[in-house]
Amino acid sequence: MGQIFSERTRKKIKGNLSTYVQSLTSRNPFPVWAYIFMTRDCNLACSYCYVTKAKFEEMGIKGASDDMGIDELKQAVDKLLELGTKYVSFFGGEPTVRRKELVEIIRYASFEKDMFTQLPTNGTLLAREGYIDDLGRVGIDLMDVSLDSLGRFDSSKKDLYHRESLFDNLLEGREKHSFAIKTNYVITPKNPEQLEGILEFGRSNRIIVSIRLAMKPPITPPDWTEPQSTYFSSDG
């Protein structure tokens, strides 16, 4: 842990470990870790993703509600903290499309409420001037950036080819602001050969690696037309 997280973040983690015990032993358990959806909008259209606003609309599914304003986001953080939650992720869609609100809510949760903050992101918008520094200055604890391939991977564009300097910039930002870096590798039938290289990439750069499978929706929407080659299947 000492090599991955800063001293400030380690204090948060150690100080909040009791919340796990409380949730497990309480007669009224609460969410230890919560996800707040900043938006369902996304600037990418990954072939295996079916949870963005654009995909919902394409499939005729209603439910991608309007984005919460900053006051509502703060109220959500306050309510979670009141329940006992000490770890929070700001999710999407792609949360970085709302830069002003994202930076402010991370500052609020991390510094004012002393919560552990995580940002899952495709990383493409982090190339905008000063964005990584802004997030570092407001206390982001864990930058969770997707990496589906070390080579070109057009099925998601979450590779090194389409984001050539992203991880260099993240490593530089880590040196200045001491946030931890995690990468989320989604395996599809098209990129399993990348696993060994991504694990080594993570090990050599002190980056946590999370591995997930691209699965078909648990309930297939009406008129589902996505290519089956994009997903693994749990059918029979």
Backbone torsions as a table, in degrees:
resi	resn	phi	psi	omega
1	MET	NA	-38.3	-176.9
2	GLY	-62.1	-26.3	-179.3
3	GLN	-86.6	-14.7	-175.7
4	ILE	-102.9	-47.0	-174.1
5	PHE	-105.1	150.0	177.4
6	SER	-71.7	166.9	178.3
7	GLU	-61.0	-40.8	179.1
8	ARG	-61.0	-44.7	-179.6
9	THR	-69.7	-37.3	178.6
10	ARG	-62.0	-37.8	178.0
11	LYS	-63.6	-40.3	177.2
12	LYS	-61.1	-47.5	-176.4
13	ILE	-62.7	-48.0	-179.4
14	LYS	-64.1	-41.1	-178.7
15	GLY	-68.0	-24.3	-176.6
16	ASN	-100.4	-0.4	-179.7
17	LEU	-59.6	-30.2	-179.4
18	SER	-63.2	-22.6	179.5
19	THR	-65.7	-33.0	176.7
20	TYR	-61.6	-47.4	-179.5
21	VAL	-62.7	-43.5	-179.5
22	GLN	-61.3	-41.9	-178.6
23	SER	-67.9	-36.5	-178.5
24	LEU	-72.8	-32.1	-174.2
25	THR	-101.6	-10.3	-176.3
26	SER	-77.3	148.7	173.6
27	ARG	-75.7	-14.9	176.7
28	ASN	-124.4	75.2	-176.4
29	PRO	-62.5	150.7	-178.0
30	PHE	-129.3	162.1	178.9
31	PRO	-71.0	120.3	178.4
32	VAL	-73.1	-39.3	-179.4
33	TRP	-127.1	130.1	-177.0
34	ALA	-126.6	154.0	176.2
35	TYR	-113.1	128.0	174.8
36	ILE	-108.9	123.1	-179.3
37	PHE	-81.4	111.5	175.8
38	MET	-69.4	-36.6	-177.2
39	THR	-171.3	158.5	170.3
40	ARG	-97.9	-4.7	178.0
41	ASP	-71.5	151.5	178.2
42	CYS	-149.3	144.9	179.5
43	ASN	-89.5	-1.3	175.2
44	LEU	-118.5	169.8	177.2
45	ALA	-137.5	69.0	-177.2
46	CYS	-63.2	139.3	-173.7
47	SER	-62.7	-27.7	-175.7
48	TYR	-95.3	-2.2	-175.7
49	CYS	-92.2	137.0	179.1
50	TYR	-135.5	26.2	-176.1
51	VAL	-120.9	7.7	178.5
52	THR	-86.7	165.4	179.7
53	LYS	-59.3	-43.9	-179.2
54	ALA	-62.6	-40.3	-179.9
55	LYS	-69.4	-40.1	176.4
56	PHE	-57.6	-47.3	-178.5
57	GLU	-64.2	-39.4	179.1
58	GLU	-61.8	-36.1	-178.0
59	MET	-89.7	1.3	178.6
60	GLY	75.7	23.4	-179.4
61	ILE	-100.7	125.6	176.9
62	LYS	-92.8	150.0	178.1
63	GLY	141.6	-7.3	176.2
64	ALA	-80.5	90.4	-171.5
65	SER	-73.3	170.1	177.1
66	ASP	-63.8	152.1	179.9
67	ASP	-69.3	145.8	175.1
68	MET	-73.2	140.9	173.2
69	GLY	-75.5	173.2	-175.5
70	ILE	-63.2	-36.5	178.2
71	ASP	-64.7	-40.2	178.0
72	GLU	-66.9	-38.7	177.7
73	LEU	-62.3	-42.6	178.8
74	LYS	-66.1	-37.9	176.8
75	GLN	-62.9	-37.9	177.9
76	ALA	-64.4	-43.5	177.1
77	VAL	-61.3	-45.2	-179.9
78	ASP	-60.0	-43.6	-178.4
79	LYS	-65.6	-42.0	178.6
80	LEU	-62.3	-42.8	179.1
81	LEU	-64.1	-38.2	177.3
82	GLU	-60.9	-36.4	179.4
83	LEU	-74.0	-21.8	-179.2
84	GLY	118.6	-1.9	-178.9
85	THR	-71.0	132.0	-178.6
86	LYS	-121.4	-4.0	-179.3
87	TYR	-125.3	128.8	-175.4
88	VAL	-139.8	137.4	176.2
89	SER	-113.5	139.1	178.6
90	PHE	-104.1	109.7	-160.1
91	PHE	-112.2	176.9	175.9
92	GLY	-147.7	-159.8	22.7
93	GLY	34.9	-147.8	177.5
94	GLU	-122.5	103.4	-173.4
95	PRO	-62.3	-25.9	-176.0
96	THR	-72.6	-6.7	175.8
97	VAL	-69.9	-16.5	178.4
98	ARG	-110.6	69.3	-171.0
99	ARG	-59.0	-51.5	-175.7
100	LYS	-59.0	-49.2	-177.5
101	GLU	-68.3	-38.7	-178.8
102	LEU	-63.5	-47.5	-179.7
103	VAL	-61.0	-42.4	-178.2
104	GLU	-68.3	-41.3	-176.5
105	ILE	-73.1	-31.0	175.0
106	ILE	-67.4	-43.1	176.9
107	ARG	-57.9	-44.7	-177.5
108	TYR	-63.8	-48.1	-177.1
109	ALA	-70.8	-40.5	-174.2
110	SER	-77.9	-48.1	-174.8
111	PHE	-91.2	-44.7	-176.8
112	GLU	-79.0	-33.0	-175.7
113	LYS	-109.7	-5.0	176.7
114	ASP	57.7	37.0	177.6
115	MET	-93.8	152.1	173.2
116	PHE	-75.5	126.3	-174.6
117	THR	-116.7	135.7	179.7
118	GLN	-125.8	143.4	177.0
119	LEU	-125.0	100.1	170.9
120	PRO	-77.8	126.9	-174.8
121	THR	-151.7	151.9	173.3
122	ASN	-78.1	-12.5	170.7
123	GLY	83.6	-9.7	-173.1
124	THR	-65.8	-35.4	-177.5
125	LEU	-82.8	-7.3	178.3
126	LEU	-70.0	-9.9	176.2
127	ALA	-73.0	-15.3	179.5
128	ARG	-64.7	143.0	-171.2
129	GLU	-53.2	124.2	173.8
130	GLY	77.8	1.7	-172.9
131	TYR	-66.3	-48.6	-179.3
132	ILE	-63.0	-40.9	177.2
133	ASP	-62.5	-40.6	178.0
134	ASP	-58.6	-46.1	-178.8
135	LEU	-67.0	-37.9	178.2
136	GLY	-65.5	-41.6	-177.5
137	ARG	-66.0	-29.4	-178.1
138	VAL	-92.3	7.4	167.5
139	GLY	94.9	22.5	176.1
140	ILE	-56.8	134.1	-178.5
141	ASP	-92.8	-37.2	-175.6
142	LEU	-139.5	115.0	173.7
143	MET	-90.0	118.0	-174.4
144	ASP	-111.9	94.4	-170.5
145	VAL	-108.9	127.2	-177.8
146	SER	-67.2	142.9	174.9
147	LEU	-147.2	101.5	-175.9
148	ASP	-93.4	-11.0	-178.9
149	SER	-168.5	146.9	173.0
150	LEU	-81.7	-26.1	175.9
151	GLY	-101.2	-173.3	-178.0
152	ARG	-65.4	131.8	-179.4
153	PHE	-142.3	90.8	-173.6
154	ASP	-70.5	-15.2	-179.1
155	SER	-66.0	-21.0	176.9
156	SER	-137.3	-22.4	-174.4
157	LYS	64.6	10.1	177.5
158	LYS	-95.6	67.8	-177.3
159	ASP	-135.8	-177.1	178.3
160	LEU	-80.8	-24.4	-179.7
161	TYR	-64.2	-47.2	-177.4
162	HIS	-82.5	-13.5	-178.5
163	ARG	-135.9	64.7	-167.9
164	GLU	-56.7	-42.3	-174.6
165	SER	-101.8	4.3	-172.6
166	LEU	-56.5	-54.1	-174.1
167	PHE	-72.4	-29.8	172.5
168	ASP	-60.8	-43.0	179.0
169	ASN	-67.5	-37.1	178.0
170	LEU	-66.4	-42.4	179.0
171	LEU	-64.9	-37.8	175.6
172	GLU	-64.8	-42.7	177.9
173	GLY	-63.8	-35.7	178.2
174	ARG	-63.6	-38.1	178.6
175	GLU	-63.6	-35.9	-177.9
176	LYS	-82.0	-36.6	-169.2
177	HIS	-117.8	-7.3	172.3
178	SER	65.6	25.1	171.7
179	PHE	-78.7	158.8	175.3
180	ALA	-90.0	157.9	-180.0
181	ILE	-123.0	132.6	175.2
182	LYS	-127.4	145.3	174.4
183	THR	-121.0	142.2	-177.7
184	ASN	-110.0	112.9	-177.2
185	TYR	-104.7	113.2	178.4
186	VAL	-95.6	116.0	179.9
187	ILE	-85.5	126.3	171.0
188	THR	-116.3	172.1	176.1
189	PRO	-62.3	-6.9	-175.8
190	LYS	-100.4	-8.1	-174.9
191	ASN	-138.9	23.6	-176.5
192	PRO	-65.4	-22.7	-179.0
193	GLU	-70.0	-8.6	-178.5
194	GLN	-83.9	-11.3	-171.6
195	LEU	-56.4	-51.9	-175.5
196	GLU	-60.8	-43.6	-179.7
197	GLY	-64.9	-39.1	180.0
198	ILE	-69.6	-37.9	175.8
199	LEU	-61.7	-41.1	178.4
200	GLU	-69.1	-38.1	176.7
201	PHE	-58.8	-44.0	178.4
202	GLY	-66.2	-45.2	-178.2
203	ARG	-61.5	-44.7	-175.0
204	SER	-72.6	-18.6	-178.4
205	ASN	-113.2	11.2	-177.8
206	ARG	54.1	49.0	178.6
207	ILE	-115.6	128.1	175.8
208	ILE	-67.6	137.4	179.4
209	VAL	-115.8	125.1	174.4
210	SER	-111.4	136.0	-175.7
211	ILE	-118.7	129.8	179.7
212	ARG	-134.5	159.0	177.4
213	LEU	-102.9	140.0	172.8
214	ALA	-82.7	107.5	-178.3
215	MET	-110.0	153.8	174.1
216	LYS	-63.4	155.2	178.5
217	PRO	-55.6	141.2	179.5
218	PRO	-60.5	-32.8	173.2
219	ILE	-121.8	111.0	-175.5
220	THR	-68.6	122.6	-179.8
221	PRO	-66.0	159.9	175.9
222	PRO	-59.7	144.4	176.8
223	ASP	58.0	35.3	179.0
224	TRP	-65.8	122.5	-173.9
225	THR	-123.6	4.9	-178.0
226	GLU	-63.7	143.4	179.4
227	PRO	-62.3	132.4	-176.6
228	GLN	-66.3	-21.3	-179.5
229	SER	-67.6	-13.5	-179.1
230	THR	-76.9	-25.2	-169.4
231	TYR	-120.2	154.2	162.2
232	PHE	-85.2	158.8	-176.9
233	SER	-130.4	144.8	176.1
234	SER	-101.3	8.0	-179.9
235	ASP	-65.5	135.6	172.0
236	GLY	18.1	NA	NA
